[in-house]
Amino acid sequence: PGPRRELRESPGQRPLLLAGGAIMGAALLLQLFAFRILPVATVDAAKRTAANGVSAVLGRVLFEERDAWRRGAAGLVMSAGVALMLLG
């Protein structure tokens, strides 16, 4: 049973998959646009910082991870670094 078969057997997942694909496409377009106005290192650092923060929150809320605060703290340190890059 491959992914295509599973998708055929559960058509209720299609809207979710289409929405996820649209969001990922929009994120890529925004990233490419940001490359035109900011250095690549800054855009990449900001993208990774956002992903780290979202994963910390989702890990705590959805999976009840006990040590999600570590990723949250790392996200704050990364955010400070991005801020220094933008200021500096």
KOLGU-562064 format. One record per atom (N, C-alpha, C, O, CB): residue number from 1; x, y, z. Coordinates in Angstrom, 2 decimals. Glycine has a CB too. Layout:
BEGIN
[rec NUM,[X,Y,Z]],
...
// end
This chain:
BEGIN
[rec 1,[0.83,-1.20,0.00]],
[rec 1,[0.00,0.00,0.00]],
[rec 1,[0.87,1.25,0.00]],
[rec 1,[1.48,1.61,1.01]],
[rec 1,[-0.94,0.00,1.21]],
[rec 2,[0.90,1.90,-1.12]],
[rec 2,[1.68,3.12,-1.25]],
[rec 2,[0.88,4.35,-0.89]],
[rec 2,[-0.31,4.26,-0.57]],
[rec 2,[2.21,3.25,-2.64]],
[rec 3,[1.53,5.50,-0.94]],
[rec 3,[0.83,6.73,-0.56]],
[rec 3,[-0.34,7.06,-1.48]],
[rec 3,[-1.34,7.62,-1.03]],
[rec 3,[1.79,7.88,-0.56]],
[rec 4,[-0.23,6.73,-2.75]],
[rec 4,[-1.35,7.02,-3.67]],
[rec 4,[-2.57,6.19,-3.32]],
[rec 4,[-3.70,6.68,-3.35]],
[rec 4,[-0.94,6.76,-5.12]],
[rec 5,[-2.34,4.94,-2.99]],
[rec 5,[-3.46,4.08,-2.62]],
[rec 5,[-4.12,4.58,-1.34]],
[rec 5,[-5.35,4.60,-1.24]],
[rec 5,[-2.99,2.61,-2.45]],
[rec 6,[-3.31,4.97,-0.38]],
[rec 6,[-3.87,5.48,0.87]],
[rec 6,[-4.67,6.75,0.63]],
[rec 6,[-5.70,6.97,1.27]],
[rec 6,[-2.74,5.75,1.89]],
[rec 7,[-4.22,7.60,-0.30]],
[rec 7,[-4.94,8.82,-0.61]],
[rec 7,[-6.27,8.51,-1.29]],
[rec 7,[-7.28,9.17,-1.02]],
[rec 7,[-4.09,9.73,-1.50]],
[rec 8,[-6.28,7.51,-2.16]],
[rec 8,[-7.54,7.11,-2.81]],
[rec 8,[-8.52,6.56,-1.80]],
[rec 8,[-9.73,6.78,-1.93]],
[rec 8,[-7.27,6.08,-3.89]],
[rec 9,[-8.02,5.86,-0.79]],
[rec 9,[-8.90,5.24,0.19]],
[rec 9,[-9.39,6.22,1.24]],
[rec 9,[-10.35,5.93,1.96]],
[rec 9,[-8.19,4.11,0.86]],
[rec 10,[-8.77,7.38,1.34]],
[rec 10,[-9.22,8.38,2.32]],
[rec 10,[-9.29,9.75,1.65]],
[rec 10,[-8.43,10.60,1.88]],
[rec 10,[-8.26,8.42,3.56]],
[rec 11,[-10.33,9.97,0.83]],
[rec 11,[-10.43,11.24,0.11]],
[rec 11,[-10.64,12.45,1.02]],
[rec 11,[-10.48,13.58,0.56]],
[rec 11,[-11.56,11.16,-0.87]],
[rec 12,[-10.97,12.25,2.27]],
[rec 12,[-11.13,13.36,3.19]],
[rec 12,[-9.81,14.07,3.49]],
[rec 12,[-9.81,15.19,3.99]],
[rec 12,[-11.75,12.87,4.48]],
[rec 13,[-8.71,13.43,3.19]],
[rec 13,[-7.40,14.01,3.42]],
[rec 13,[-6.97,14.96,2.31]],
[rec 13,[-6.05,15.76,2.51]],
[rec 13,[-6.37,12.91,3.57]],
[rec 14,[-7.61,14.90,1.17]],
[rec 14,[-7.19,15.73,0.03]],
[rec 14,[-7.20,17.22,0.31]],
[rec 14,[-6.23,17.89,-0.02]],
[rec 14,[-8.09,15.45,-1.14]],
[rec 15,[-8.26,17.77,0.92]],
[rec 15,[-8.23,19.22,1.18]],
[rec 15,[-7.08,19.61,2.10]],
[rec 15,[-6.46,20.66,1.92]],
[rec 15,[-9.55,19.66,1.80]],
[rec 16,[-6.81,18.77,3.08]],
[rec 16,[-5.70,19.06,3.99]],
[rec 16,[-4.36,19.03,3.26]],
[rec 16,[-3.50,19.88,3.47]],
[rec 16,[-5.68,18.06,5.15]],
[rec 17,[-4.20,18.04,2.39]],
[rec 17,[-2.97,17.96,1.61]],
[rec 17,[-2.82,19.12,0.65]],
[rec 17,[-1.73,19.66,0.48]],
[rec 17,[-2.92,16.64,0.85]],
[rec 18,[-3.92,19.51,0.01]],
[rec 18,[-3.87,20.65,-0.91]],
[rec 18,[-3.56,21.94,-0.17]],
[rec 18,[-2.79,22.77,-0.66]],
[rec 18,[-5.20,20.78,-1.66]],
[rec 19,[-4.15,22.12,1.01]],
[rec 19,[-3.86,23.32,1.80]],
[rec 19,[-2.40,23.34,2.23]],
[rec 19,[-1.75,24.38,2.18]],
[rec 19,[-4.78,23.39,3.04]],
[rec 20,[-1.88,22.19,2.66]],
[rec 20,[-0.48,22.11,3.04]],
[rec 20,[0.45,22.42,1.88]],
[rec 20,[1.45,23.13,2.05]],
[rec 20,[-0.16,20.74,3.59]],
[rec 21,[0.12,21.91,0.71]],
[rec 21,[0.93,22.20,-0.47]],
[rec 21,[0.89,23.67,-0.85]],
[rec 21,[1.91,24.25,-1.23]],
[rec 21,[0.46,21.37,-1.64]],
[rec 22,[-0.29,24.28,-0.74]],
[rec 22,[-0.42,25.71,-1.05]],
[rec 22,[0.38,26.56,-0.06]],
[rec 22,[1.03,27.53,-0.46]],
[rec 22,[-1.89,26.13,-1.03]],
[rec 23,[0.33,26.20,1.22]],
[rec 23,[1.09,26.94,2.23]],
[rec 23,[2.59,26.80,1.98]],
[rec 23,[3.34,27.77,2.09]],
[rec 23,[0.74,26.45,3.65]],
[rec 24,[3.02,25.59,1.65]],
[rec 24,[4.45,25.39,1.38]],
[rec 24,[4.90,26.16,0.14]],
[rec 24,[5.99,26.72,0.11]],
[rec 24,[4.76,23.89,1.20]],
[rec 25,[4.04,26.19,-0.88]],
[rec 25,[4.37,26.96,-2.09]],
[rec 25,[4.47,28.44,-1.80]],
[rec 25,[5.37,29.12,-2.29]],
[rec 25,[3.34,26.71,-3.16]],
[rec 26,[3.53,28.95,-0.99]],
[rec 26,[3.56,30.37,-0.62]],
[rec 26,[4.80,30.68,0.20]],
[rec 26,[5.42,31.73,0.02]],
[rec 26,[2.29,30.76,0.16]],
[rec 27,[5.17,29.78,1.10]],
[rec 27,[6.36,29.99,1.92]],
[rec 27,[7.61,30.05,1.04]],
[rec 27,[8.50,30.86,1.28]],
[rec 27,[6.50,28.88,2.97]],
[rec 28,[7.68,29.19,0.05]],
[rec 28,[8.83,29.20,-0.85]],
[rec 28,[8.89,30.50,-1.65]],
[rec 28,[9.97,31.08,-1.81]],
[rec 28,[8.78,28.01,-1.79]],
[rec 29,[7.76,30.96,-2.14]],
[rec 29,[7.73,32.23,-2.88]],
[rec 29,[8.15,33.40,-1.99]],
[rec 29,[8.89,34.28,-2.44]],
[rec 29,[6.33,32.48,-3.44]],
[rec 30,[7.69,33.42,-0.75]],
[rec 30,[8.09,34.48,0.17]],
[rec 30,[9.59,34.43,0.46]],
[rec 30,[10.26,35.46,0.55]],
[rec 30,[7.30,34.38,1.48]],
[rec 31,[10.11,33.22,0.60]],
[rec 31,[11.55,33.07,0.84]],
[rec 31,[12.35,33.57,-0.36]],
[rec 31,[13.34,34.28,-0.18]],
[rec 31,[11.89,31.60,1.13]],
[rec 32,[11.93,33.23,-1.55]],
[rec 32,[12.65,33.69,-2.74]],
[rec 32,[12.57,35.20,-2.88]],
[rec 32,[13.53,35.84,-3.30]],
[rec 32,[12.09,33.01,-4.00]],
[rec 33,[11.42,35.79,-2.53]],
[rec 33,[11.30,37.23,-2.55]],
[rec 33,[12.22,37.87,-1.52]],
[rec 33,[12.85,38.89,-1.78]],
[rec 33,[9.84,37.65,-2.31]],
[rec 34,[12.28,37.25,-0.33]],
[rec 34,[13.14,37.80,0.73]],
[rec 34,[14.61,37.77,0.33]],
[rec 34,[15.38,38.63,0.75]],
[rec 34,[12.94,37.01,2.03]],
[rec 35,[15.00,36.78,-0.48]],
[rec 35,[16.39,36.72,-0.95]],
[rec 35,[16.76,37.95,-1.77]],
[rec 35,[17.93,38.32,-1.85]],
[rec 35,[16.61,35.46,-1.78]],
[rec 36,[15.78,38.59,-2.37]],
[rec 36,[16.05,39.77,-3.19]],
[rec 36,[16.34,41.00,-2.35]],
[rec 36,[17.02,41.91,-2.82]],
[rec 36,[14.88,40.05,-4.10]],
[rec 37,[15.85,41.03,-1.10]],
[rec 37,[16.00,42.25,-0.31]],
[rec 37,[16.87,42.07,0.93]],
[rec 37,[17.27,43.06,1.54]],
[rec 37,[14.64,42.74,0.10]],
[rec 38,[17.17,40.84,1.32]],
[rec 38,[18.01,40.57,2.49]],
[rec 38,[19.09,39.57,2.13]],
[rec 38,[18.94,38.81,1.17]],
[rec 38,[17.15,40.05,3.66]],
[rec 39,[20.17,39.55,2.88]],
[rec 39,[21.19,38.52,2.66]],
[rec 39,[20.62,37.12,2.90]],
[rec 39,[19.74,36.93,3.74]],
[rec 39,[22.41,38.77,3.57]],
[rec 40,[21.13,36.15,2.16]],
[rec 40,[20.64,34.78,2.25]],
[rec 40,[20.80,34.25,3.67]],
[rec 40,[19.91,33.56,4.18]],
[rec 40,[21.39,33.88,1.25]],
[rec 41,[21.92,34.55,4.32]],
[rec 41,[22.14,34.05,5.68]],
[rec 41,[21.08,34.55,6.65]],
[rec 41,[20.65,33.81,7.53]],
[rec 41,[23.53,34.46,6.17]],
[rec 42,[20.66,35.77,6.49]],
[rec 42,[19.64,36.34,7.38]],
[rec 42,[18.29,35.67,7.15]],
[rec 42,[17.59,35.33,8.10]],
[rec 42,[19.52,37.85,7.16]],
[rec 43,[17.94,35.47,5.90]],
[rec 43,[16.66,34.82,5.57]],
[rec 43,[16.66,33.39,6.10]],
[rec 43,[15.67,32.94,6.68]],
[rec 43,[16.40,34.84,4.04]],
[rec 44,[17.74,32.68,5.90]],
[rec 44,[17.83,31.30,6.35]],
[rec 44,[17.76,31.22,7.87]],
[rec 44,[17.08,30.35,8.42]],
[rec 44,[19.12,30.65,5.84]],
[rec 45,[18.46,32.12,8.55]],
[rec 45,[18.42,32.11,10.01]],
[rec 45,[17.02,32.41,10.53]],
[rec 45,[16.57,31.78,11.48]],
[rec 45,[19.42,33.14,10.58]],
[rec 46,[16.34,33.35,9.91]],
[rec 46,[14.97,33.67,10.33]],
[rec 46,[14.04,32.50,10.08]],
[rec 46,[13.17,32.21,10.91]],
[rec 46,[14.46,34.92,9.59]],
[rec 47,[14.21,31.83,8.95]],
[rec 47,[13.36,30.68,8.63]],
[rec 47,[13.56,29.56,9.64]],
[rec 47,[12.59,28.96,10.12]],
[rec 47,[13.65,30.17,7.20]],
[rec 48,[14.79,29.28,9.97]],
[rec 48,[15.08,28.22,10.94]],
[rec 48,[14.60,28.59,12.34]],
[rec 48,[14.14,27.73,13.09]],
[rec 48,[16.58,27.92,10.98]],
[rec 49,[14.70,29.86,12.68]],
[rec 49,[14.22,30.31,13.98]],
[rec 49,[12.71,30.13,14.09]],
[rec 49,[12.20,29.67,15.11]],
[rec 49,[14.60,31.78,14.22]],
[rec 50,[11.99,30.49,13.04]],
[rec 50,[10.54,30.33,13.05]],
[rec 50,[10.15,28.86,13.15]],
[rec 50,[9.23,28.51,13.89]],
[rec 50,[9.92,30.96,11.80]],
[rec 51,[10.85,28.01,12.42]],
[rec 51,[10.55,26.58,12.46]],
[rec 51,[10.82,26.01,13.85]],
[rec 51,[10.07,25.17,14.33]],
[rec 51,[11.38,25.82,11.41]],
[rec 52,[11.88,26.47,14.48]],
[rec 52,[12.22,26.00,15.82]],
[rec 52,[11.14,26.40,16.82]],
[rec 52,[10.73,25.60,17.66]],
[rec 52,[13.58,26.56,16.25]],
[rec 53,[10.67,27.63,16.72]],
[rec 53,[9.62,28.09,17.63]],
[rec 53,[8.32,27.34,17.44]],
[rec 53,[7.67,26.94,18.41]],
[rec 53,[9.38,29.57,17.44]],
[rec 54,[7.94,27.14,16.19]],
[rec 54,[6.69,26.41,15.91]],
[rec 54,[6.79,24.97,16.38]],
[rec 54,[5.84,24.44,16.95]],
[rec 54,[6.37,26.45,14.40]],
[rec 55,[7.94,24.33,16.17]],
[rec 55,[8.08,22.94,16.61]],
[rec 55,[8.05,22.83,18.12]],
[rec 55,[7.53,21.85,18.66]],
[rec 55,[9.38,22.34,16.07]],
[rec 56,[8.58,23.82,18.83]],
[rec 56,[8.54,23.79,20.30]],
[rec 56,[7.09,23.90,20.79]],
[rec 56,[6.68,23.16,21.68]],
[rec 56,[9.39,24.94,20.89]],
[rec 57,[6.34,24.81,20.21]],
[rec 57,[4.95,24.99,20.63]],
[rec 57,[4.12,23.75,20.28]],
[rec 57,[3.37,23.26,21.12]],
[rec 57,[4.34,26.24,19.96]],
[rec 58,[4.25,23.26,19.06]],
[rec 58,[3.47,22.08,18.66]],
[rec 58,[3.88,20.84,19.46]],
[rec 58,[3.03,20.02,19.80]],
[rec 58,[3.65,21.81,17.17]],
[rec 59,[5.16,20.71,19.76]],
[rec 59,[5.62,19.58,20.56]],
[rec 59,[4.99,19.58,21.94]],
[rec 59,[4.61,18.53,22.46]],
[rec 59,[7.12,19.60,20.70]],
[rec 60,[4.88,20.75,22.52]],
[rec 60,[4.28,20.85,23.85]],
[rec 60,[2.77,20.65,23.80]],
[rec 60,[2.20,19.92,24.61]],
[rec 60,[4.60,22.21,24.48]],
[rec 61,[2.12,21.31,22.84]],
[rec 61,[0.65,21.27,22.78]],
[rec 61,[0.13,19.94,22.28]],
[rec 61,[-0.77,19.35,22.88]],
[rec 61,[0.14,22.40,21.89]],
[rec 62,[0.68,19.45,21.17]],
[rec 62,[0.14,18.24,20.55]],
[rec 62,[0.67,16.95,21.16]],
[rec 62,[-0.06,15.97,21.30]],
[rec 62,[0.43,18.24,19.08]],
[rec 63,[1.96,16.95,21.52]],
[rec 63,[2.59,15.71,21.97]],
[rec 63,[2.96,15.71,23.44]],
[rec 63,[3.53,14.75,23.95]],
[rec 63,[3.81,15.44,21.16]],
[rec 64,[2.62,16.81,24.14]],
[rec 64,[2.88,16.93,25.56]],
[rec 64,[4.34,16.63,25.92]],
[rec 64,[4.61,15.96,26.91]],
[rec 64,[1.96,16.02,26.33]],
[rec 65,[5.25,17.12,25.10]],
[rec 65,[6.67,16.92,25.38]],
[rec 65,[7.06,17.72,26.62]],
[rec 65,[6.66,18.88,26.78]],
[rec 65,[7.54,17.34,24.17]],
[rec 66,[7.82,17.10,27.48]],
[rec 66,[8.20,17.77,28.72]],
[rec 66,[9.35,18.74,28.53]],
[rec 66,[9.43,19.75,29.23]],
[rec 66,[8.58,16.74,29.76]],
[rec 67,[10.23,18.46,27.60]],
[rec 67,[11.41,19.31,27.43]],
[rec 67,[11.30,20.25,26.23]],
[rec 67,[12.31,20.65,25.66]],
[rec 67,[12.64,18.45,27.29]],
[rec 68,[10.09,20.60,25.86]],
[rec 68,[9.90,21.54,24.75]],
[rec 68,[10.46,22.91,25.11]],
[rec 68,[10.76,23.70,24.22]],
[rec 68,[8.41,21.65,24.37]],
[rec 69,[10.59,23.20,26.39]],
[rec 69,[11.14,24.48,26.82]],
[rec 69,[12.57,24.66,26.33]],
[rec 69,[13.01,25.79,26.11]],
[rec 69,[11.08,24.60,28.35]],
[rec 70,[13.30,23.56,26.15]],
[rec 70,[14.68,23.66,25.65]],
[rec 70,[14.69,24.22,24.23]],
[rec 70,[15.49,25.09,23.89]],
[rec 70,[15.38,22.28,25.68]],
[rec 71,[13.80,23.70,23.40]],
[rec 71,[13.72,24.22,22.03]],
[rec 71,[13.21,25.65,22.04]],
[rec 71,[13.63,26.47,21.22]],
[rec 71,[12.81,23.34,21.17]],
[rec 72,[12.30,25.95,22.96]],
[rec 72,[11.82,27.32,23.07]],
[rec 72,[12.94,28.27,23.47]],
[rec 72,[13.05,29.37,22.94]],
[rec 72,[10.69,27.40,24.09]],
[rec 73,[13.78,27.85,24.41]],
[rec 73,[14.92,28.67,24.83]],
[rec 73,[15.92,28.82,23.68]],
[rec 73,[16.46,29.91,23.47]],
[rec 73,[15.61,28.06,26.07]],
[rec 74,[16.15,27.75,22.96]],
[rec 74,[17.05,27.83,21.81]],
[rec 74,[16.48,28.78,20.76]],
[rec 74,[17.23,29.52,20.12]],
[rec 74,[17.28,26.43,21.20]],
[rec 75,[15.17,28.76,20.59]],
[rec 75,[14.52,29.67,19.65]],
[rec 75,[14.72,31.12,20.05]],
[rec 75,[14.91,31.99,19.20]],
[rec 75,[13.04,29.36,19.54]],
[rec 76,[14.66,31.40,21.35]],
[rec 76,[14.89,32.77,21.82]],
[rec 76,[16.33,33.22,21.55]],
[rec 76,[16.56,34.36,21.15]],
[rec 76,[14.59,32.88,23.31]],
[rec 77,[17.27,32.32,21.77]],
[rec 77,[18.67,32.65,21.48]],
[rec 77,[18.86,32.89,19.98]],
[rec 77,[19.55,33.82,19.57]],
[rec 77,[19.62,31.52,21.97]],
[rec 78,[18.23,32.04,19.17]],
[rec 78,[18.32,32.21,17.73]],
[rec 78,[17.66,33.51,17.29]],
[rec 78,[18.16,34.19,16.39]],
[rec 78,[17.68,31.03,17.00]],
[rec 79,[16.54,33.87,17.92]],
[rec 79,[15.86,35.13,17.59]],
[rec 79,[16.75,36.32,17.90]],
[rec 79,[16.79,37.29,17.15]],
[rec 79,[14.54,35.24,18.35]],
[rec 80,[17.45,36.24,19.02]],
[rec 80,[18.38,37.32,19.36]],
[rec 80,[19.49,37.42,18.31]],
[rec 80,[19.90,38.52,17.94]],
[rec 80,[19.00,37.08,20.77]],
[rec 81,[19.96,36.30,17.84]],
[rec 81,[20.98,36.31,16.80]],
[rec 81,[20.48,36.94,15.50]],
[rec 81,[21.18,37.72,14.87]],
[rec 81,[21.46,34.90,16.52]],
[rec 82,[19.26,36.59,15.12]],
[rec 82,[18.68,37.17,13.90]],
[rec 82,[18.52,38.68,14.08]],
[rec 82,[18.79,39.45,13.16]],
[rec 82,[17.30,36.51,13.58]],
[rec 83,[18.07,39.09,15.27]],
[rec 83,[17.93,40.53,15.53]],
[rec 83,[19.28,41.25,15.42]],
[rec 83,[19.35,42.34,14.86]],
[rec 83,[17.32,40.76,16.93]],
[rec 84,[20.32,40.63,15.93]],
[rec 84,[21.65,41.23,15.82]],
[rec 84,[22.10,41.30,14.37]],
[rec 84,[22.74,42.27,13.95]],
[rec 84,[22.66,40.43,16.64]],
[rec 85,[21.76,40.28,13.60]],
[rec 85,[22.13,40.30,12.18]],
[rec 85,[21.41,41.44,11.45]],
[rec 85,[21.99,42.11,10.60]],
[rec 85,[21.79,38.95,11.51]],
[rec 86,[20.14,41.65,11.80]],
[rec 86,[19.37,42.71,11.13]],
[rec 86,[19.82,44.09,11.57]],
[rec 86,[19.81,45.03,10.77]],
[rec 86,[17.88,42.54,11.42]],
[rec 87,[20.22,44.23,12.82]],
[rec 87,[20.67,45.52,13.32]],
[rec 87,[22.09,45.86,12.88]],
[rec 87,[22.48,47.02,12.79]],
[rec 87,[20.59,45.55,14.83]],
[rec 88,[22.84,44.82,12.61]],
[rec 88,[24.21,45.03,12.47]],
[rec 88,[24.98,45.17,11.31]],
[rec 88,[26.19,45.36,11.39]],
[rec 88,[24.71,44.22,13.01]],
// end
